Amino acid sequence: MTDETESPAQTGSPEPRDEQGTRFRLMPKSRFEAFSDGVLAIVITILVLELAVPEESENLLEALGEQWPSYLGYIVSFVFVGGIWLAHADVSRLMKQSDRVLMRLNLLMLLFVSFLPYTTSLMAEHLGDAGQHTAVVVFGANLFLGSLMMTLLAAYVGRHPELTRDELDREEVESFVRRRWVLVAVVGVETVIGIFLPAVAVVLYLVATVAFVVEPLIRIRSDRHRRPGSTRTD
């Protein structure tokens, strides 16, 4: 039996071509998944390493409380990176192979996500001072660009049926993309809010990212309850 992630060159079968006879240049998706998982894991690790340990001992609790912008930034960024990882896993689950364009879109997405530890520190450092408007907008722009590239990556997969296993998987990717565009729009609006209300914008960043992490779970539960003859187990 042939592994579904193998490229046509590995299996000895001819590469598929489009209507004009151009080869798709398909590639195994294992590199697409492994590299992305590694980068996202490193980003999350760097985020926690950016949290400074207070040197004070007598007023340690007070010193910890003063670092609340760092904790808020860490939570927002952790949830965001986790959401990107979940979205990436959802898309790759429906893929059978990758191609050269998709690999480059993936690199661009990882470029913006890997920049997050810096913009998180920038936002946490200046939240509450004269530079907070700029710092929060830069942080929001980073979230926006990361979300945008993840959505464009998924949209590319949905537009190229040779990358998905079958028509049903392609339709699921397209449905996923429609939901992701909502997140992109929401983060864009929140970034604009950051120009005027930076502290509020940071809280909204957290609300939006958490919502898109838990939304699939709510949707799955709702779909189960709508099925004919379904029964509740709780």
ZAZA-817975 format. One record per residue (C-alpha): z, x, y; residue in one letter; chain. Coordinates in nm, 4 decimals. Layout:
% ZAZA-817975
<r <Z; X; Y>; "A"; "A">;
...
//
This chain:
% ZAZA-817975
<r <0.0000; 0.0000; 0.0000>; "M"; "A">;
<r <-0.0932; 0.1308; 0.3452>; "T"; "A">;
<r <0.1667; 0.1568; 0.6211>; "D"; "A">;
<r <0.0729; -0.0871; 0.8981>; "E"; "A">;
<r <0.1524; 0.1749; 1.1623>; "T"; "A">;
<r <-0.1073; 0.4206; 1.0372>; "E"; "A">;
<r <-0.4179; 0.4752; 1.2450>; "S"; "A">;
<r <-0.7688; 0.4198; 1.1049>; "P"; "A">;
<r <-0.8224; 0.7956; 1.0997>; "A"; "A">;
<r <-0.5185; 0.8367; 0.8731>; "Q"; "A">;
<r <-0.6251; 0.5633; 0.6333>; "T"; "A">;
<r <-0.9852; 0.6790; 0.6100>; "G"; "A">;
<r <-1.1227; 0.3484; 0.7402>; "S"; "A">;
<r <-1.3591; 0.3421; 1.0405>; "P"; "A">;
<r <-1.2067; 0.2835; 1.3818>; "E"; "A">;
<r <-1.2629; -0.0722; 1.5093>; "P"; "A">;
<r <-1.5038; -0.1206; 1.7978>; "R"; "A">;
<r <-1.5424; -0.3804; 2.0694>; "D"; "A">;
<r <-1.8553; -0.5890; 2.1323>; "E"; "A">;
<r <-2.0244; -0.2961; 2.3088>; "Q"; "A">;
<r <-1.9499; -0.0650; 2.0183>; "G"; "A">;
<r <-1.6818; 0.1371; 2.1995>; "T"; "A">;
<r <-1.4087; 0.2673; 1.9755>; "R"; "A">;
<r <-1.0570; 0.1461; 2.0536>; "F"; "A">;
<r <-0.9036; 0.4897; 1.9840>; "R"; "A">;
<r <-0.6069; 0.3363; 1.8047>; "L"; "A">;
<r <-0.2956; 0.5407; 1.7349>; "M"; "A">;
<r <0.0139; 0.4877; 1.5166>; "P"; "A">;
<r <0.2908; 0.3054; 1.7020>; "K"; "A">;
<r <0.5662; 0.5252; 1.5584>; "S"; "A">;
<r <0.5281; 0.7799; 1.8413>; "R"; "A">;
<r <0.5318; 0.4965; 2.0953>; "F"; "A">;
<r <0.8626; 0.3682; 1.9594>; "E"; "A">;
<r <1.0407; 0.6950; 1.8799>; "A"; "A">;
<r <0.9792; 0.8651; 2.2138>; "F"; "A">;
<r <1.0772; 0.5545; 2.4111>; "S"; "A">;
<r <1.3994; 0.5054; 2.2138>; "D"; "A">;
<r <1.4923; 0.8686; 2.2723>; "G"; "A">;
<r <1.4313; 0.8575; 2.6480>; "V"; "A">;
<r <1.6194; 0.5306; 2.6943>; "L"; "A">;
<r <1.9157; 0.6635; 2.4947>; "A"; "A">;
<r <1.9273; 0.9748; 2.7137>; "I"; "A">;
<r <1.9118; 0.7661; 3.0325>; "V"; "A">;
<r <2.2094; 0.5551; 2.9264>; "I"; "A">;
<r <2.4021; 0.8714; 2.8357>; "T"; "A">;
<r <2.3311; 1.0272; 3.1761>; "I"; "A">;
<r <2.4481; 0.7101; 3.3491>; "L"; "A">;
<r <2.7989; 0.7388; 3.2068>; "V"; "A">;
<r <2.8094; 1.1136; 3.2722>; "L"; "A">;
<r <2.7513; 1.0405; 3.6410>; "E"; "A">;
<r <3.0900; 0.8650; 3.6615>; "L"; "A">;
<r <3.3346; 1.1074; 3.8208>; "A"; "A">;
<r <3.6939; 1.1422; 3.6993>; "V"; "A">;
<r <3.9436; 1.1232; 3.9908>; "P"; "A">;
<r <4.1429; 1.4423; 4.0400>; "E"; "A">;
<r <4.4464; 1.2658; 4.1874>; "E"; "A">;
<r <4.7391; 1.1967; 3.9565>; "S"; "A">;
<r <5.0017; 1.0289; 4.1739>; "E"; "A">;
<r <4.7681; 0.7572; 4.3046>; "N"; "A">;
<r <4.5337; 0.7464; 4.0080>; "L"; "A">;
<r <4.5085; 0.3674; 3.9958>; "L"; "A">;
<r <4.4183; 0.3539; 4.3626>; "E"; "A">;
<r <4.1639; 0.6322; 4.3180>; "A"; "A">;
<r <4.0046; 0.4460; 4.0294>; "L"; "A">;
<r <3.9851; 0.1320; 4.2408>; "G"; "A">;
<r <3.8064; 0.3204; 4.5177>; "E"; "A">;
<r <3.5289; 0.4054; 4.2731>; "Q"; "A">;
<r <3.4294; 0.0405; 4.2227>; "W"; "A">;
<r <3.0741; 0.0969; 4.3572>; "P"; "A">;
<r <3.0159; 0.3519; 4.0810>; "S"; "A">;
<r <3.1394; 0.1121; 3.8131>; "Y"; "A">;
<r <2.9275; -0.1713; 3.9500>; "L"; "A">;
<r <2.6207; 0.0519; 3.9632>; "G"; "A">;
<r <2.6838; 0.1748; 3.6089>; "Y"; "A">;
<r <2.7129; -0.1793; 3.4718>; "I"; "A">;
<r <2.3957; -0.2964; 3.6493>; "V"; "A">;
<r <2.1963; 0.0054; 3.5329>; "S"; "A">;
<r <2.3336; -0.0022; 3.1777>; "F"; "A">;
<r <2.2435; -0.3697; 3.1386>; "V"; "A">;
<r <1.9013; -0.3071; 3.2931>; "F"; "A">;
<r <1.8198; -0.0169; 3.0598>; "V"; "A">;
<r <1.9515; -0.2197; 2.7673>; "G"; "A">;
<r <1.7243; -0.5058; 2.8708>; "G"; "A">;
<r <1.4248; -0.2704; 2.8885>; "I"; "A">;
<r <1.5069; -0.1414; 2.5409>; "W"; "A">;
<r <1.5305; -0.4951; 2.4019>; "L"; "A">;
<r <1.2047; -0.5956; 2.5704>; "A"; "A">;
<r <1.0340; -0.2822; 2.4390>; "H"; "A">;
<r <1.1597; -0.3598; 2.0889>; "A"; "A">;
<r <1.0314; -0.7186; 2.1147>; "D"; "A">;
<r <0.6846; -0.5994; 2.2085>; "V"; "A">;
<r <0.6638; -0.3191; 1.9520>; "S"; "A">;
<r <0.7801; -0.5617; 1.6806>; "R"; "A">;
<r <0.4606; -0.7594; 1.7340>; "L"; "A">;
<r <0.2332; -0.4554; 1.7424>; "M"; "A">;
<r <0.0539; -0.2908; 1.4547>; "K"; "A">;
<r <-0.0808; 0.0091; 1.6474>; "Q"; "A">;
<r <-0.0946; 0.1698; 1.9897>; "S"; "A">;
<r <-0.3728; 0.3281; 2.1931>; "D"; "A">;
<r <-0.4122; 0.5899; 2.4635>; "R"; "A">;
<r <-0.3894; 0.3532; 2.7591>; "V"; "A">;
<r <-0.0750; 0.1914; 2.6243>; "L"; "A">;
<r <0.0867; 0.5329; 2.5744>; "M"; "A">;
<r <0.0224; 0.6136; 2.9403>; "R"; "A">;
<r <0.1571; 0.2801; 3.0590>; "L"; "A">;
<r <0.4652; 0.3521; 2.8494>; "N"; "A">;
<r <0.5086; 0.6906; 3.0194>; "L"; "A">;
<r <0.4902; 0.5272; 3.3629>; "L"; "A">;
<r <0.7537; 0.2736; 3.2599>; "M"; "A">;
<r <0.9797; 0.5536; 3.1342>; "L"; "A">;
<r <0.9196; 0.7469; 3.4587>; "L"; "A">;
<r <1.0850; 0.4727; 3.6630>; "F"; "A">;
<r <1.3596; 0.3998; 3.4098>; "V"; "A">;
<r <1.4535; 0.7687; 3.3794>; "S"; "A">;
<r <1.4862; 0.7853; 3.7610>; "F"; "A">;
<r <1.7626; 0.5247; 3.7437>; "L"; "A">;
<r <2.0637; 0.7607; 3.7137>; "P"; "A">;
<r <1.9696; 0.9152; 4.0493>; "Y"; "A">;
<r <1.9179; 0.5868; 4.2339>; "T"; "A">;
<r <2.2348; 0.4455; 4.0774>; "T"; "A">;
<r <2.4378; 0.7410; 4.2108>; "S"; "A">;
<r <2.2675; 0.7077; 4.5496>; "L"; "A">;
<r <2.3569; 0.3411; 4.5722>; "M"; "A">;
<r <2.7163; 0.3927; 4.4545>; "A"; "A">;
<r <2.7701; 0.6796; 4.6980>; "E"; "A">;
<r <2.6531; 0.4889; 5.0045>; "H"; "A">;
<r <2.7555; 0.1314; 4.9275>; "L"; "A">;
<r <2.9894; 0.0476; 5.2146>; "G"; "A">;
<r <2.8706; 0.3059; 5.4657>; "D"; "A">;
<r <2.5871; 0.3252; 5.7179>; "A"; "A">;
<r <2.3320; 0.4202; 5.4552>; "G"; "A">;
<r <2.3978; 0.1280; 5.2212>; "Q"; "A">;
<r <2.0901; -0.0727; 5.3239>; "H"; "A">;
<r <1.8518; 0.2095; 5.2377>; "T"; "A">;
<r <2.0382; 0.3050; 4.9198>; "A"; "A">;
<r <2.0485; -0.0501; 4.7840>; "V"; "A">;
<r <1.6801; -0.1099; 4.8621>; "V"; "A">;
<r <1.5818; 0.2172; 4.6906>; "V"; "A">;
<r <1.7911; 0.1145; 4.3884>; "F"; "A">;
<r <1.6310; -0.2307; 4.3857>; "G"; "A">;
<r <1.2831; -0.0818; 4.4183>; "A"; "A">;
<r <1.3591; 0.1326; 4.1139>; "N"; "A">;
<r <1.4605; -0.1759; 3.9147>; "L"; "A">;
<r <1.1529; -0.3615; 4.0388>; "F"; "A">;
<r <0.9093; -0.0854; 3.9403>; "L"; "A">;
<r <1.0719; -0.0439; 3.5984>; "G"; "A">;
<r <1.0488; -0.4191; 3.5365>; "S"; "A">;
<r <0.6913; -0.4284; 3.6636>; "L"; "A">;
<r <0.5745; -0.1494; 3.4333>; "M"; "A">;
<r <0.7466; -0.3065; 3.1305>; "M"; "A">;
<r <0.5663; -0.6325; 3.2075>; "T"; "A">;
<r <0.2279; -0.4632; 3.2588>; "L"; "A">;
<r <0.2773; -0.2777; 2.9313>; "L"; "A">;
<r <0.3410; -0.6038; 2.7461>; "A"; "A">;
<r <0.0507; -0.7733; 2.9258>; "A"; "A">;
<r <-0.1817; -0.4960; 2.8094>; "Y"; "A">;
<r <-0.0741; -0.5537; 2.4496>; "V"; "A">;
<r <-0.1338; -0.9282; 2.4890>; "G"; "A">;
<r <-0.4860; -0.8725; 2.6215>; "R"; "A">;
<r <-0.5886; -0.6445; 2.3349>; "H"; "A">;
<r <-0.5801; -0.8268; 1.9996>; "P"; "A">;
<r <-0.6534; -0.5048; 1.8091>; "E"; "A">;
<r <-0.2991; -0.3898; 1.8939>; "L"; "A">;
<r <-0.1199; -0.6935; 1.7483>; "T"; "A">;
<r <-0.0927; -0.7995; 1.3863>; "R"; "A">;
<r <-0.2455; -1.1449; 1.4258>; "D"; "A">;
<r <-0.3210; -1.4229; 1.6737>; "E"; "A">;
<r <0.0293; -1.5697; 1.6540>; "L"; "A">;
<r <0.1833; -1.2350; 1.7501>; "D"; "A">;
<r <-0.0564; -1.2024; 2.0433>; "R"; "A">;
<r <0.0424; -1.5493; 2.1644>; "E"; "A">;
<r <0.4094; -1.4540; 2.1383>; "E"; "A">;
<r <0.3454; -1.1441; 2.3486>; "V"; "A">;
<r <0.1701; -1.3580; 2.6105>; "E"; "A">;
<r <0.4671; -1.5958; 2.6210>; "S"; "A">;
<r <0.6986; -1.2978; 2.6594>; "F"; "A">;
<r <0.4883; -1.1696; 2.9520>; "V"; "A">;
<r <0.5079; -1.5031; 3.1349>; "R"; "A">;
<r <0.8871; -1.4907; 3.1196>; "R"; "A">;
<r <0.8916; -1.1263; 3.2310>; "R"; "A">;
<r <0.6917; -1.2086; 3.5449>; "W"; "A">;
<r <0.9816; -1.4290; 3.6511>; "V"; "A">;
<r <1.2167; -1.1297; 3.6292>; "L"; "A">;
<r <0.9794; -0.9125; 3.8300>; "V"; "A">;
<r <0.9631; -1.1758; 4.1043>; "A"; "A">;
<r <1.3416; -1.2247; 4.1067>; "V"; "A">;
<r <1.4141; -0.8517; 4.1342>; "V"; "A">;
<r <1.1552; -0.8242; 4.4111>; "G"; "A">;
<r <1.3283; -1.0995; 4.6093>; "V"; "A">;
<r <1.6683; -0.9390; 4.5491>; "E"; "A">;
<r <1.5379; -0.6073; 4.6792>; "T"; "A">;
<r <1.4331; -0.7778; 5.0030>; "V"; "A">;
<r <1.7795; -0.9367; 5.0255>; "I"; "A">;
<r <1.9215; -0.5843; 4.9997>; "G"; "A">;
<r <1.7759; -0.5070; 5.3428>; "I"; "A">;
<r <2.0095; -0.7636; 5.4995>; "F"; "A">;
<r <2.2958; -0.8115; 5.2492>; "L"; "A">;
<r <2.3247; -0.4955; 5.0352>; "P"; "A">;
<r <2.6493; -0.5803; 4.8553>; "A"; "A">;
<r <2.5220; -0.9281; 4.7682>; "V"; "A">;
<r <2.1955; -0.7809; 4.6427>; "A"; "A">;
<r <2.3751; -0.5487; 4.4001>; "V"; "A">;
<r <2.5642; -0.8434; 4.2497>; "V"; "A">;
<r <2.2364; -1.0351; 4.2219>; "L"; "A">;
<r <2.0784; -0.7376; 4.0433>; "Y"; "A">;
<r <2.3541; -0.7659; 3.7849>; "L"; "A">;
<r <2.3154; -1.1436; 3.7492>; "V"; "A">;
<r <1.9375; -1.1165; 3.6998>; "A"; "A">;
<r <1.9534; -0.8370; 3.4433>; "T"; "A">;
<r <2.2292; -1.0066; 3.2433>; "V"; "A">;
<r <2.0361; -1.3349; 3.2503>; "A"; "A">;
<r <1.7282; -1.1767; 3.0981>; "F"; "A">;
<r <1.9310; -1.0031; 2.8276>; "V"; "A">;
<r <2.0992; -1.3249; 2.7123>; "V"; "A">;
<r <1.8072; -1.5641; 2.7792>; "E"; "A">;
<r <1.6349; -1.4975; 2.4447>; "P"; "A">;
<r <1.9581; -1.5778; 2.2605>; "L"; "A">;
<r <1.9936; -1.9067; 2.4474>; "I"; "A">;
<r <1.6287; -1.9918; 2.3856>; "R"; "A">;
<r <1.6559; -1.9197; 2.0119>; "I"; "A">;
<r <1.9641; -2.1402; 1.9864>; "R"; "A">;
<r <1.7887; -2.4169; 2.1800>; "S"; "A">;
<r <1.4780; -2.3932; 1.9594>; "D"; "A">;
<r <1.6894; -2.4270; 1.6464>; "R"; "A">;
<r <1.8574; -2.7406; 1.7773>; "H"; "A">;
<r <1.5207; -2.8950; 1.8634>; "R"; "A">;
<r <1.3827; -2.8520; 1.5138>; "R"; "A">;
<r <1.3595; -3.1765; 1.3126>; "P"; "A">;
<r <1.6489; -3.2130; 1.0730>; "G"; "A">;
<r <1.8399; -2.9192; 1.2214>; "S"; "A">;
<r <2.2162; -2.9394; 1.1997>; "T"; "A">;
<r <2.4825; -2.7664; 1.4002>; "R"; "A">;
<r <2.6999; -2.5157; 1.2237>; "T"; "A">;
<r <2.9614; -2.4658; 1.4938>; "D"; "A">;
//
